[in-house]
């Protein structure tokens, strides 16, 4: 299905019944990375898988920025009248989740994010340097986005009052120190470090993410 919001068409899929959960994918991916997770969650939750703008089957003739992607999801929630969804954001999807939590905390119930940075410097230097070198040769807007954004003011992060859980792989591309600092900024947030996992290994097309999320969701008030 497609929905016209914020001057773009967002491609999305709904499965299951129950309390709503919105799954937001990462950079240069699409919502199909959550197919395994959604199939398992649908017995207990109504699951929304959304392709971000310029990803998957959503609109490509538009500006690419985290703030605009967040505005898209805000409009998506309002247009479909989704009541107090839990948002799970992976990587870039987590950055989008932060912007939503900062701009419209009234729209969502809780926030779960994994493998996310709120500053470009939160990515490990060797990874960031590799992205820089690749972008020199191919001039890719998805790589450019990661090199320029996000740059979220820590004061805004500290004002997030939603129930929040942060997840990071033990071998993630995100610095452990950055995630710990992020966890300390958000009052009452919980941090889960996935032992032996990298950035994608417990998220993309695996039931590992379901077992992680279902325990978290059940713990929410």
C-alpha positions as CSV (number, residue, x, y, z in Angstrom):
1,X,0.0,0.0,0.0
2,X,1.0,3.6,-0.5
3,X,0.1,6.7,1.4
4,X,0.6,10.4,0.3
5,X,2.1,12.3,3.2
6,X,4.4,15.3,3.5
7,X,4.5,15.6,-0.3
8,X,5.8,12.0,-0.8
9,X,4.3,8.6,-1.2
10,X,5.3,6.1,1.5
11,X,5.1,2.4,0.7
12,X,4.0,0.4,3.7
13,X,2.5,-3.0,4.9
14,X,0.3,-3.8,7.8
15,X,0.1,-7.2,9.4
16,X,-1.5,-8.6,12.6
17,X,-3.8,-7.2,15.2
18,X,-3.3,-5.6,18.6
19,X,-1.2,-2.7,19.9
20,X,0.6,-0.9,17.1
21,X,4.3,-1.2,16.4
22,X,6.1,0.8,13.6
23,X,9.4,-0.7,12.3
24,X,11.8,1.7,10.7
25,X,14.7,0.4,8.6
26,X,18.3,1.7,8.1
27,X,20.3,3.4,5.4
28,X,19.8,2.2,1.8
29,X,17.6,-0.7,2.9
30,X,13.8,-1.2,2.9
31,X,11.2,-2.5,5.3
32,X,11.6,-6.1,4.0
33,X,14.5,-6.5,6.4
34,X,11.8,-6.9,9.1
35,X,9.8,-9.6,7.3
36,X,10.8,-12.3,9.7
37,X,10.3,-10.1,12.7
38,X,6.9,-8.9,11.5
39,X,5.7,-12.4,10.8
40,X,6.4,-13.4,14.4
41,X,5.1,-10.2,16.0
42,X,1.8,-10.2,14.2
43,X,0.3,-12.7,16.6
44,X,0.5,-10.1,19.4
45,X,0.8,-6.7,17.6
46,X,-0.4,-4.8,14.6
47,X,2.9,-4.2,12.7
48,X,3.6,-1.4,10.3
49,X,6.6,-1.8,8.0
50,X,7.3,1.5,6.2
51,X,9.8,2.2,3.4
52,X,11.4,5.6,4.2
53,X,11.5,8.2,1.4
54,X,14.0,7.4,-1.3
55,X,14.1,3.8,-0.1
56,X,12.2,0.6,-1.3
57,X,9.0,1.5,-3.1
58,X,8.5,4.9,-1.6
59,X,9.0,8.3,-3.5
60,X,12.5,9.0,-4.8
61,X,11.9,12.5,-6.3
62,X,12.4,14.3,-3.0
63,X,15.0,15.6,-0.5
64,X,16.8,13.1,1.7
65,X,17.3,14.1,5.3
66,X,16.6,12.5,8.7
67,X,14.4,15.4,9.7
68,X,12.2,15.1,6.6
69,X,12.0,11.3,7.1
70,X,10.8,11.9,10.6
71,X,8.2,14.4,9.4
72,X,7.0,11.7,7.0
73,X,6.4,9.2,9.8
74,X,4.8,11.9,12.0
75,X,2.3,12.6,9.1
76,X,2.0,8.8,8.5
77,X,0.9,8.3,12.1
78,X,-1.5,11.2,12.0
79,X,-3.0,10.2,8.7
80,X,-3.7,6.6,9.6
81,X,-4.7,7.6,13.1
82,X,-2.3,5.1,14.7
83,X,-2.9,5.4,18.4
84,X,0.3,5.5,20.6
85,X,2.5,3.1,18.6
86,X,5.8,1.7,19.9
87,X,8.5,2.8,17.4
88,X,11.4,0.5,16.7
89,X,14.2,2.1,14.7
90,X,17.3,0.4,13.4
91,X,20.3,2.5,12.5
92,X,19.0,5.4,10.4
93,X,15.5,4.4,11.5
94,X,16.6,5.0,15.1
95,X,17.8,8.5,14.2
96,X,14.3,9.1,12.7
97,X,12.8,7.8,16.0
98,X,14.8,10.3,17.9
99,X,13.5,13.2,15.8
100,X,9.9,12.0,16.3
101,X,10.4,11.6,20.1
102,X,11.8,15.2,20.2
103,X,9.2,16.8,17.9
104,X,6.0,14.8,18.7
105,X,6.4,12.7,21.8
106,X,2.6,12.9,22.2
107,X,2.2,10.6,19.2
108,X,4.1,7.6,20.4
109,X,4.1,5.3,23.4
110,X,7.7,4.1,23.7
111,X,10.9,4.1,21.7
112,X,13.3,1.2,21.0
113,X,16.3,1.9,18.9
114,X,19.4,-0.1,17.9
115,X,22.7,0.7,16.4
116,X,22.1,4.4,16.4
117,X,24.3,7.6,16.7
118,X,23.1,11.1,17.4
119,X,26.3,12.6,16.1
120,X,28.4,11.6,13.0
121,X,31.3,11.2,15.4
122,X,29.5,8.3,17.1
123,X,30.5,6.0,14.2
124,X,33.8,4.3,14.6
125,X,36.6,6.2,12.8
126,X,37.7,3.3,10.6
127,X,34.1,2.8,9.4
128,X,33.5,6.6,8.9
129,X,36.8,6.8,6.9
130,X,35.8,3.9,4.7
131,X,32.4,5.6,4.0
132,X,34.3,8.8,3.2
133,X,36.6,7.0,0.7
134,X,33.7,5.2,-1.0
135,X,31.8,8.4,-1.3
136,X,34.8,10.1,-3.0
137,X,34.5,7.7,-5.9
138,X,30.8,7.1,-6.2
139,X,29.2,10.3,-4.8
140,X,26.3,8.4,-3.2
141,X,23.6,10.5,-1.4
142,X,23.1,7.7,1.1
143,X,26.8,7.8,2.1
144,X,26.7,11.6,2.0
145,X,23.8,11.6,4.5
146,X,25.8,9.5,7.0
147,X,28.8,11.8,6.6
148,X,26.8,15.0,7.3
149,X,24.1,13.8,9.7
150,X,22.9,13.5,12.3
151,X,23.9,16.4,14.5
152,X,21.3,16.3,17.3
153,X,21.8,18.7,20.2
154,X,22.4,16.6,23.4
155,X,20.1,19.0,25.2
156,X,17.2,17.8,23.0
157,X,18.2,14.2,23.5
158,X,18.1,14.8,27.3
159,X,14.6,16.1,27.0
160,X,13.2,12.8,25.7
161,X,10.8,11.6,28.4
162,X,9.4,8.5,26.6
163,X,10.2,5.0,27.9
164,X,13.3,4.2,25.9
165,X,15.4,1.2,25.3
166,X,18.8,1.4,23.4
167,X,20.3,-1.7,21.8
168,X,23.8,-2.0,20.4
169,X,25.8,-4.9,19.1
170,X,29.0,-5.7,21.0
171,X,30.8,-5.4,17.6
172,X,28.7,-2.6,16.2
173,X,29.9,0.2,14.0
174,X,28.7,2.6,16.6
175,X,31.2,3.4,19.4
176,X,30.3,1.7,22.7
177,X,31.2,4.9,24.5
178,X,28.8,6.9,22.3
179,X,25.9,4.5,23.1
180,X,26.7,4.7,26.8
181,X,26.7,8.5,26.7
182,X,23.4,8.4,24.8
183,X,21.9,6.1,27.4
184,X,23.0,8.5,30.1
185,X,21.4,11.5,28.4
186,X,18.0,9.9,28.3
187,X,16.5,9.8,31.8
188,X,15.4,6.3,32.7
189,X,16.5,4.6,29.5
190,X,17.8,1.1,29.4
191,X,20.8,-0.2,27.5
192,X,21.1,-3.7,26.0
193,X,24.4,-4.8,24.6
194,X,24.1,-7.8,22.3
195,X,27.1,-10.0,22.9
196,X,28.9,-11.3,19.8
197,X,26.6,-9.3,17.5
198,X,27.6,-6.7,14.9
199,X,25.5,-3.8,13.5
200,X,23.1,-6.0,11.4
201,X,23.5,-9.6,12.6
202,X,20.7,-9.6,15.1
203,X,18.3,-7.4,13.1
204,X,18.2,-8.2,9.4
205,X,16.0,-11.1,8.4
206,X,16.5,-13.0,11.6
207,X,14.2,-14.1,14.5
208,X,16.8,-12.8,16.9
209,X,15.2,-9.3,16.7
210,X,11.8,-10.7,17.5
211,X,13.0,-12.4,20.7
212,X,14.8,-9.2,21.7
213,X,11.8,-7.0,21.0
214,X,9.1,-9.1,22.4
215,X,10.8,-9.2,25.9
216,X,11.2,-5.4,25.7
217,X,7.6,-4.7,24.6
218,X,6.2,-6.9,27.4
219,X,8.2,-4.9,29.9
220,X,6.6,-1.6,28.9
221,X,3.9,-0.1,31.1
